[in-house]
Amino acid sequence: MPARSVAPPRAAVALVAACALLAACGGGDGATGPTVASLRVVNATGRPIVRLFYQRCVQPTWGADRLGALAPLAPGTTYGIDSIPSGCYDLRADTDDGRRATRFQQNLRGGDTFEWTLTLPDFVAAPAAP
């Protein structure tokens, strides 16, 4: 008598397919996915960038300069910051002659690198201090 093959129940096939899809997507709740992002700042301005800031979108002040002792960021160079908690950020860069570039509500997604390439037209005169 020939061997008879038995097809698995449709529900079992559907369950295995759903599990494989969830595993490929990193799960449904986002808890298993990456939680940090990276920022790369490319200075294509022709001017040194002397200060760099990023802050959560909900924060009212810029906080500490992220370049610190590494300033200035020379023209044609790139500066990278890793391990930034994913979320919404405002970004700011200042040149040595007092101009400022800002980018508001930039989403930094976990596992991704956002590259902010700065050119001179991105900068405007910084507002006067109060």
Beta strands, then each sheet from edge to edge (+ up, - down):
strand 1: 36-43
strand 2: 49-56
strand 3: 78-85
strand 4: 87-95
strand 5: 99-108
strand 6: 113-118
strand 7: 124-125
sheet 1: 3+ 1- 6-
sheet 2: 2+ 4- 5+ 7-
end
